[in-house]
């Protein structure tokens, strides 16, 4: 039943397309450091599940973040200059000038709209054939909190599971916790990050859409200073595959 599964991978890319680079206020070296800090490095490789549909955002979140609300009034991170189009860095410094309404519209139409359309179509295709669709929202997080985060704890979990009251059934959270904890990993729910992504068309409307965010501590698989994989990268990738395969929607009704 793995064909019920959609992997949403929004922050793995570090690509800054031609024509986007000039507005950034950072030097090339500063931009590379910010990319290293904000990219969910290698999540497109860590979450590699055979036969699952993959929806990967093709450019860096520094260009546009597909998991933000379009309306800054609805987006809590907009107050930190990190709404759908970031104006500030992870350290609170200026990333780019505030985009004009036209510049913002161009970015949204070029990147946000096609991504959300593809995501919605993928979910609809599953629901047309199956009784449920499971979205795994695939992320990673730094071993040490960045200044923009709302947490100050020093010791962070190995795995963070993000949930939604409407779209995340209790059995799904428990199955994921059990699978990760059985390997000795420390798991937290909705800490240091919370929530999970669902297409706007289905959000809080379609109970057949189930969603769980899995955030992996980068210290498990990469050197955050250099951006290079650690020796145990393959083991972490294989573990994620086992866990995700174990928690796909239960059979029944299609």
N, C-alpha and C positions, 0 to 999 in steps of 0.2 A: 504493500500500500504506500510505498514511498512516493508514488506519483501524486499523492495529495499534498506534497511538501513544496513550499516556495522559500528559497533563501533570499532574504533582502539584505544586500551588502552596500550600504550607502556611503561609507567613508574610507574605502580602501585605496582610492586613487590619489596620487600626488600630482596629477597632470594639470598644468596651467596652460591652456591653449594659447596659441599666438594671438596677439591683440588684447589679451587680458592682463599680461604682465605690466605694461606701462603705468596703469593707475596705482599700483601698489606703492606704499610709502617706504617699504623696506629695501635695504640693500640686498643683492643676490645672496650673500651669506646669511643675513637675517631671515630672508624668506625660506631658505633651506632649513634653518633651525625651526621655524614656525611650522613648516610642512612636517618635519619629523615629530614635533610635539602634537600636532592635531590630526595627523593621518592615522587611521586604524590599520597600522602596517600589517600586510600579509593576510588580512582577514579573507581576501578572495582566494587564498590558498589554504588557509586553516579550515574554512568551511567548504569542503569539497565533497559533496555527497552524490554518488552516482544516481542518475535519473531524476534528481530534483531540479525543478526550475530555478534558475538563478537570475535575479534582477540586480545588476551591479551599476551603480552610478559611475559614469565614465570620467568625470573630472574631479578635481579636489574640492572639498567642502569650503576652501578659501575662496573659490569662485562663486559658489552657491551651495547652500545646505538643503538637500531635498527633504530632510526630516523636520524642518521648521514650518510653522504656520506662515502663510503668506501675509496675513494681517499681523503687523507688529504688536497691535493691541492685545492679541491673543497669545503672543509668544513671549514667555517669561525671559528668555535669553536675549531678547531685543534690548532690554535695559542695560545689558553689558556689551552692546555693540556686536552681538552675535545672533542676529535674527536670520532671516532667510539669506540675506546678503551681508556678510560680515564687514564691519568697519573697524573692528578692534581685534587685537591678537589675544592669545591665551594669557598674556601677561598684562592685558589692559592697555597696551600701547596702540597707537594709530596704525591700522593696516592699510587703509585706503581712504580717500575722500568719500564723504557720503554721496552715494550715487544719485544722479538726477532721476526723476520719474521715468524718463525715456530709457536711461541706462539700466535701471532696475527691470523695466518691462522686457527689454531685449534679453537679459540674462534669464528671466523667468520663462519666457517663451522658447528660448533656445535649449534650456537644460531642465528646468523644473517640470514643465508641462509634459514633455515627451516621457520623462521618467515615470511620472505618476500615471500617465496613460498606459504605459507598458505594464506597470505593476497591477493596475486595476484589471486590465485585460487578462493577465496571467491568473489572477484570483477568479475572475469570472469563468475562465476556461475550466478550472478545477471544479468549481461549483456546478457547472453544467453537466458534469459526469459523476461527481462524488458527493456524498452527503456532508462532508466537512473539508475544509482547507486549513492546513497549518502553515503559518508564517513563522519562520525563525528570523528574527531581526539580529543580524550578525555584527558584533562590535568588539572592540578591545578598549582597555583603559590603562593609563600610565600607573606605574607602581607607586609613584609619588604624586600627590594631587597638584594640579596646575592652579595658578592663582585665580582663574575664572570660576573654579568649582565652588560649590556651596558647602564643602566638607573640609574638616581640618584634621581628621584622624590620621595618624601616622601609619598604623598597620592596616592594610587593605586586604580584602579577600582575594582568593585566587580566581574565583568566578562570581560574577554578579548576574542574577536573573532579574529581568525587568518584567513587570506584569501590568495588566489592565483588568479592572474589575469586571468588565463586560466580556472581554475576549480571551481571558486566560483562565481556564478551569483549574480548580485546585489539584486535580490528579496530574495535570501536566507539570505544574510547578514541583510537586512532590516527586514525580518520576525523574525529572531532571536533577533535582537535589540528590536523590538517592544514587543516581548513576555517577555523578561527579564525586560525591562524598565517599563512595565505595573505593575510590582510588586514593583517598587521603587528602583531597583538595578541600580547602575551606570555601564554603559557599554562603553568600548573603543574598537576600531578596530585596530588590529596590534600594540597594546601597552598594556603592556610592552613586549609582545612577538608577533612575526609575522609569517605568513605562515601557511600552512596546508599540511598534508601528503597524498600522492598518490603513489601507487606502481610504481616502475621505468618503468615497461613495458607500463604503461598508461600515465605517466607524460608528460604533454604538447603535447600529441598525441591523446588522446581519450576524446572528449568533452562530451561524455555521462557520464563520471565519474565526479561527483560533490563532492566537499569536503569543509568542514568548521571545523576549530579548535575551540573548546570551552575550555577555561581555566577558572577555578573557583578559586577565592581568597580563600586560605585555612582558612583565618580568619573567613569565613562564617560558617565553619562546623567542625573545629578541633582546639585543643590547640596545637600550633606548638612547645611548649616547652616540652610537654609530649607525643605528638602523639595520644592523646585520642580524641574521638568524642565529639563534643559539644552537648548540649541538642537539638538544632535545626537541627541536622543532617538529620532526616527524612524529614523535610520540604524542605530542600535544594535538597535532592534526588528526592522528588516528583515534585518539580519545574522543575528540569532538564528533568525529564521524560515528563512533559507537553510540555516544549519548544521543545525538540527533536522530539516528536510526531507531533508537529505543523509545523515543517519545513521540513518534509520528502518530497522527490521529488513529484512534482505535477503530477496528473494523466495525461495520454495521451500517445498514441503510444505504449502501452504494459504495 
